[in-house]
Amino acid sequence: MQQKNSEKLSLLGSVSLGTGVMIGAGIFVLMGQIAELVGRLFPLAFIVGGVVSGISAYSYVKFSNAYPSSGGVAKFLRKSYGPGVITGTFSLLMYVSMVIAESLVSRTFGTYSLRLFDIDSSSILVPILAVGLIAFAFLINISGNKIIETTANATAAIKILGIAMLAIVGLSVGVVVPLTVGTVVDVETVSVAGNFLGALALAILAYKGFTTITNQGGDIVNPTRNVGRSIIISITLCMIIYVTLAMSVASNLSVEAIVKAKDYAIAEAARPVFGDMGLWVTVFIAIVATVSGVIASVFAASRLLGMLGMMKQVPGMVQKKGVNPALVFTVVLAMTITILFDLTRIAAIGAIFYLLMDIAVHWGLLRYLRGVLSFNPVIPMIAIVLDVIILGTFIVIKLQSDPLVIAVSILGVLMIVVAQKLFMKSHTRSDGTMDMGMDDM
């Protein structure tokens, strides 16, 4: 049944949801991890990460303008590779990276909330609070699109104004320390340039929320125009916010202090400017940002999984008796990841899965849709080269500093590939053709 325009997301609502995912994940947890790799060059990492994400967004805008749907990336991959294991594998990598973003933001919520009571981020209360937030996001998501949009608009206004205040006041009061290169993590065989490239994987993760906007094609007014516009606006807005706040943090804390408080660096940076009151203000803004981020991410991820079910790339996700199985599965998976992994590992695994999927999207556009869609092939070529260099460098760094991340990532990819192969066999005819869902949903 088609939704009425009055029930669909507006452009403002779409931007609110997109920035909700991006800001919730990027600013409040990744800044310390990036500074750990590149020292005081971390504001520059956010600038370059935004530029790389902007180049990457070109392919998504072209796809969104041509094939708007709730399937987003899954629809794009299917148009490129056709139905089957390749489309299913990379679509699920995107889906899992979105669920990982929910876990990342949820644990950030727990970490910042406990700063009010001076409780360390290693406390068991962090995953407990995080799981509680995911449950709350579930309740909001079953309330309908208009409730989601209203929540997103209200929280987006609070967090953007709040973060802007922290950034501007921090810059005006802080004493800017010259940007010097000095890594804190001892990565012996990786150069400073290598560390910077590795840090870009995390910086890009801070912007990856723009891809969730592609899943709004079936829920937004005038999708062939507004999805692409929403992507561009969201990336630009978040880049301004990230870079300004990063410079503010660099003005008020040493690299050592940022890394020591890497799970709550923004709150720590507010102390020299606002005193103890700064902690309360920052935690409040962080809570608002992370709550909106999880709500938006649950919305987008469940829409993607639901579309994969309709396309018969995963077992059926048909809603029965008011229960949305895609939404329930998404929430349960996010809770599981939240309990099993800490912030650093969640971010690393999410970055690896996202970059693999991103390469597949660009290659699909470049290899299979040239002549079908109008686009400049040079831009997706550049995006692929950048992704490969950044991903390769990040894997080398993690192999040295935390090989478990690589092991879990490889295991995750293999599980997805095997599951897709087995599921595809369940509806493959004797002549090799597949009984798939409708291509245009």
N, C-alpha and C positions, 0 to 999 in steps of 0.2 A: 504493500500500500504506500503510495507516494505521500510524503509529508507536505503540508501546506507551508508556504513561505513564512507565515507567521510563527511556525513551529521550528523553523530552521535557524542555524547560527548566522549572525550578521558578520560582516568583515571585522568589526571591533571584537566580537565574541571569539572569532577565529584567532585573531592576533593575541587576545588575552590567554587563550588556551595554549597557543604556541610558546609565548613568552613565559607562561606558567611552568611549562616543562623545562625550558632552557634555563631560566634564572634559578629555579629551585635546585637544579642539579649543578649548575656551573659555578656560581659565585661562592656559595657557602661551604663547599667542601673541596673543590678542585684547586683552589688558589694555593693552598699550602702544599699540596702534592706537586704542583708545577714548580713552585719556588724551591722545593726540595731537589729538583733536578737542575734548574738553571739559575739559581741564586736570584739576584735582583733584576735579571732580565725577564722575570715572569710577566710584567705588564706587556712587554713586547710579544711574548708568546700568545697572549690573548688577541693582540692585533693581527698577527700572522695567522692564527687559528681562525679568526673571523674572515680574513681574506680567502683562505683555503676553503672554508665552508661556503663562502659566496660563490666561488668558482664551481664547487660541487652542486650548489643549489640550481645551477643553470639546467642541468639534466632533469631535475625534479619539476622545475617550472614548465619545461617543455612537455614532459609527460602529463603533468596535471592539467595543462591547458587542453591537451588532446583527449585524455582519458580520465576525467574526474570521477571518482567513486569512493565508497567507504573502504575499498580494498587498498587504496594508496599504492604503496610499494609493491604489494602482491600483484596488483593489476598491471603495474608497469613491467614487472618481471615476466608475467604471463604474455603480455603483448610482444616482448622481446624473444623469449625462449620457448613459448608455447607451454601447454600443460605438461606436468611431469616432475621428475626428481629435481632438476636444476631449479625450476621456479619454486618448488616447495621448500628446498633446502635453504635458499637465500632469503625467501620470505620468512621462514622460521628464524633465521639468524637475526633478521630485522625485528621480528616479534620478541625474541628473547632479549635482545639489546634494549628494547623498550621496557620490558618487565624489569630488567636489571636497573634501568633508570629509576623505576618506582622504588626499588629496594635502596638504591643509593640515596635518593631524596628522603625516604622514610627514616633511614638511619641518621641522616643529617638532622632531621627533626628531633630525634631522640637525643642526639649529642648536644645540640644547642639548648634544648629544654633543660637538660640536667646542669648546664652551666650556671643556672640561677641558684643551684644548691651546691655548687662547687664539686660536683660528682664527675669523676673521670669518664672519658669516652669508652673505657674498657668495661664499664659496669654492665651487668646483665640487664639493667633497666633500659639500656639503649635499644636492644632488639624488642623488648616488651612494648615500649612506647611506639616503636616503628610499626610493629604489627597492629597496634591499636589504631594508628593513623590510616593504614591500608584498609582496615575494616570500616573506618569512617568514610573513606573515599568510595568504598563499595556502596554504602548507604546513599551517598550523594548521587552516584551514577545510576542507581535504580530509580531515581526520582524524576528523570527525564531531562531532555536537552535544555529546556529553559532554566531549570534549577542549576544545571551545570554552568550555563552561560552567565547567569546572574552571580553565582559564586565566583567564577573566573574574573568577571569584570570588577567586582568589589575588591577582591584580593590583589588583582593586578595593579589597581590604582594605589593601594596602600603600600605594596612592596616597592613599586617603581619610585614613588615619591620618597619613601623612607630610605631606600638605597641611594637615591640622588642626594638626599640630605647628608647621609653619612659620607658620601664621596666628596661633595663640595666643601663641607665643613672640614673634613679631614685634610683636604688639599690646602685649604686656606690657613689652617692652624699648624699643620705638620711641617717639619723641616725636611725638605726633600734630600735624600741621600743619593749621591751619584749612582747611576746604574752600572755596577761592576759585575763582571762574571765571576762567580764563585760557587761551585756546586757544593752541596752539603752531603749528598750521598756519595759514597766512594764506589764509583763504577770504573774500574781500572782500565779496561780496554776500550772504553767509549770516550771519544773526544768531547770537548765542550760543544762543538757543532752537533755531534751525535746526541748528546743529552738534550739539546734544544729541539732536535727533530723528534726525539722520543716524547718530550713534553708536549709537542704539538698534538700527539694522539689524544692526550687528556684535554687539551684546549679545544680540539674539535668536538670531543664528547660534550663539552659545555654548550656547544651550538647545535648538537644533533637533534634537539627537540623540534627543529624546523621540519623534520621529516614526518613528525606526527600530524602536521597540518595536512599532508597529502591524504590522510585517512578521513578527512572531513568532507570529501567530495560529494558524498550522499547526504550530508547534513547541513550544508552551507548554502546560502542564497547565491545564485549566479556563479556556480563553481568554476566554469571555464575561465572566468576572469578573476574571481576573488581568492581562489586557492593560491595562485601564483603571486598575487599582490600581498597576500598575508605572509607568505614565505619571505619575500623581500623585506617587508616592513619589520617582521620579527627579528630577522638576522641583524638588520641595521640598528634597531633599538637596543638589542642585547649587546651588540658590540660596543656601543657608546657607554652603556652601563658598566660592562665588564672592565673596559680599559680605564674609565674614570675611577672606579672603586679600587682597581689594582694599584693605580698610581697613589691613591690615598693611603692604602695599606703600606706601600713601600715608603711613604713619607713618614710613617709613625712607628714602624717596627723594623728591627734588624732581621736579616734572613734567618738567623738562628731562632729568634723568637717566633717567626712565622711558622717555621718547620716544627718547632716544639709544640705549637698549638695548631697544627695543620688541620685537624678536624673541626676547629672552631676559630680559625684565624681572624675572621671579620670581627667577632666579639672581642677578641684580644686587642685588635687594632683600635677599637673604639675607646678603650680605657684611657690612653694618653690624651684624647681629645675631650671626652665627655665625663671622665671619671667613672665611678661605679654606676651612675645613671646610664652611661653608655652601654653597659652590659645588658641592662634591662631593655633598653630601646632596641639594641641589635638583636637580642633573642626574640623579641616580639616580632620584628620584621622577618627574621629567619623562620619563625613558626608560620607566619602568614604565607611566606614564599614557598615553603616546603609543603604546606597543606594544599595550596593551589596546584603545585607541581605534581603531586601524587594524584589528585583528582583528574587533572588533564591527561596524565600519562595512562591511568587506568582506562579512561574514556577512549583514547586513541588505540591502545594495545588491544583492548577487547573488540573494537570495531575491526581491526586487522584480522584477528583470529576468527571472528565470525565470518568474514568474507572468505577466508581460506577454507572454512567448512562448506560454504555455499559453492565454492569452486572445486570441491572434492579433492583438495590438496591435503586436508587433514580430516579425521572422522567428523561426522556431522555435528554441527553446533546450533541445531534448531531450537528456538526458544519454545518452551512448553510450560503452560500453567503459570505464566509470569516469571519463570526462572530462566535467566540468560546463561547458558552453560559456558559461553566464551568469557563472560564477565567473571563467573565463579572460578573458572580455571585460572584466569589471569591473576586474580587476587590470591588464590592459594599458592601459585608458583612464586609470586612476589614475596609472600610471607616466608616461604621456604628459603629462598635465596637470602632474605634479610636475616634469618636466624643463622645460616651456615657461614656467611662470609662477612669480613669487616669492610670498612669503607674503601680502603686502598685496593683490595682485591676485587671488590665489586666494580670499581671504576675501571680497572685494568681489563678485566674480562669484557666489560661492556664496550670498551674502546676497540678491542680486537674484533669482536663480532660485528660491530658497526662498520668498521673499515672494510672488512671482507664483503659485506653486503653492498657497500657503497661502490666498490670496484665493479661488482656484478651489474649494478644499475647503469653505470657509465658505459661499460662494455656492451651491454644489451642495446643501448641507444645507438652506439657507434657502429656495431657490427650488423645488427639486424633491422634497424629502422631508418637507415639512411635512404632517402628517396621516398620514404613513407611520411616522415615528419620533416618539417623545415627547421634545420638547426645548423650551427657552425661546428663542424666536427673537431676543430682544433681545441675547443674548450673542454669537451669530455676527455680528449686525449691528455690534456694537461692535468685534469683531475685524476685520471688513472695513475699517471706518473707520480704525482704528489702523494697519493694514497699508498702506493707501493713502497715508496721511500720511507714515509713516516711509519707505516706498519712494520716494515722490516727492521727499522732501527729500534722501535719500541719492543719488538720481540727479543732482540739481542739484549737490550737492557734488562728485561724481565727474566731472561734466562740466567743472567748473572745475579740479579738481586732477589728474585722470587720465582724460581722455576715452577712452583705449584700452580701459578697463574697460567703458565703455558700448558701444563699438563691438563688442567681443568678445561681450558679452551679447546685443546685438541680433542679431548674426550667428548665435550659437548658437541663439537662439529660432527664427529664420527657417529654419535648417537642420533643426531638429526638426519644424517645421510642414510643410515641403516633403517631408521623408522620410516623415512620417505620411500625407500625402495620396497620395503615390505608392504606399506599401505598402497602404493601404486599397483602392486600385483593383485590386490583385492578387487580391482575393477578394471583390469586389463584384459581385453578380449583375446581370443586365440590368434587373431590376425595382427596383434600388436597394437591396435588402437585402444584408446582409453575411454571409458564412460565417465566423462567429466561434467562439471556443472556448466551452466550457461556462461559464455565468455563476457557478456555485457550485463552486469548486474546493476 
